[in-house]
Structures are given as structure tokens and as C-alpha cells.
Amino acid sequence: MTAIEVGAVVAERTVHLTRESLVRYAGASGDFNPIHYRDDVAARVGLPGVLAHGMLTMGLAVETIVEWLGDSGRILEYGVRFTRPVVVSAEDGADVTVVATVGAVDDETLRVDLTVTSGGTTVLGKAQVRVRA
């Protein structure tokens, strides 16, 4: 890996989620909570709409850096705060945008900060990945 400077953007992408994406994720994860696919249930519990699974959002975010890393086994630690839900409309879906920026560098590790937004709103706070240099 070439020299990496703090502040360098190392990866970015936008992922479009649909209701079908949520159903597929539910099948893979086993999380069939109806707030992830039924508008009536989401409304009844006071949500702004059907929500993407938090772990789906978290997984999409970290996956953004895997190609840049070349080996997902270099990921040592990953954590986030869930700050806002990703609302996935039946008609338009939702876009999740991830920008990965080098936040800190030492001899053995890098910290990559992930900025994760949907609809112009930050949906994951303090999303940070520690990777082996």
C-alpha cells in the first residue's frame, strides 16, 4: 500500500435500496421484523416509514472499503452509532451514500472514518474502521 495521508478519501459509493433489498436481507439475516417491509406496522409504531435494517446499513458502509483494502481480513475493528434510520419508500427506494476518509495513521494501523448518509441526512454516527496497515 502506498503512503496514506490523513484526510484522503479512499473509497466512496452510493447503494440504492429497494423494498426487495430489505426482503432479501431479512431472509439472509433472519430478521423478519415487519417494520422492515410493512408500512402499516411502521406507522402504527410511530416510524416515518419502512426502515432498512440497521445491520444492513452498517454492512453496506464497511463493505465500501473492501476493494480498496484488497483483503477484508485486514479489518481489525468496526463500530458505529445508529443516529437516523434509512427510510425506504415503496416507490423510490432509498440511496445510501458512503464516503471513506483516512482519519488517523500510525505504524501498524489506519483508522478509516465512514460518512454514511441517506436523503442528505447522516444515518450512522462515529462510523470508524480500524485496519491493519
Residue pairs with C-beta under 8 A, 6 or more apart in sequence:
1 133
4 10
4 102
4 105
4 110
4 133
5 102
5 105
6 102
6 103
6 104
6 105
7 101
7 102
8 101
8 102
9 99
9 100
9 101
10 65
10 68
10 100
10 101
10 102
10 112
11 64
11 65
11 67
11 68
11 98
11 99
11 100
12 64
12 97
12 98
12 99
12 100
13 64
13 97
13 98
14 95
14 96
14 97
14 98
15 60
15 95
15 96
15 98
16 93
16 94
16 95
17 52
17 56
17 86
17 88
17 93
17 94
17 95
17 96
18 88
18 93
19 37
19 50
19 88
19 90
19 93
21 52
21 56
21 88
21 93
22 36
22 37
22 50
22 52
22 53
22 56
22 88
23 37
25 31
25 36
25 52
25 53
25 56
26 32
26 36
26 37
26 53
29 53
29 55
29 56
31 53
31 55
34 41
34 42
35 41
35 42
35 45
35 47
35 50
35 51
36 50
36 51
36 52
36 53
37 50
38 50
39 49
39 50
39 90
42 48
42 49
42 50
42 51
43 49
47 85
47 87
48 85
48 87
49 87
49 88
49 89
50 87
50 88
50 89
50 90
51 85
51 86
51 87
51 88
52 85
52 86
52 87
52 88
52 94
52 96
54 82
54 85
57 82
57 86
57 96
57 116
57 123
57 124
58 78
58 80
58 82
58 124
58 127
60 96
60 98
61 80
61 96
61 98
61 114
61 116
61 124
61 127
62 75
62 78
62 114
62 129
64 98
64 100
64 114
65 100
65 112
65 114
65 129
65 131
66 72
68 100
69 75
69 131
74 131
74 132
75 129
75 130
75 131
76 109
76 130
76 131
76 132
77 129
77 130
78 128
78 129
78 130
79 126
79 127
79 128
80 114
80 116
80 124
80 125
80 126
80 127
80 128
81 124
81 125
81 126
81 127
82 123
82 124
82 125
83 122
83 123
83 124
83 125
84 118
84 121
84 122
84 123
85 123
86 94
86 96
86 118
86 123
87 94
87 118
87 119
88 94
94 118
94 119
95 118
95 119
96 116
96 117
96 118
96 123
97 116
97 117
97 118
98 114
98 115
98 116
99 114
99 115
100 112
100 113
100 114
100 115
100 129
101 112
101 113
101 114
101 115
102 110
102 111
102 112
102 113
103 111
103 112
103 113
103 128
104 110
104 111
105 111
105 133
106 133
107 133
108 132
108 133
109 130
109 131
109 132
109 133
110 130
110 131
110 133
111 128
111 129
111 130
111 131
112 128
112 129
112 130
112 131
113 127
113 128
114 124
114 127
114 128
114 129
115 122
115 127
116 122
116 123
116 124
116 127
117 123
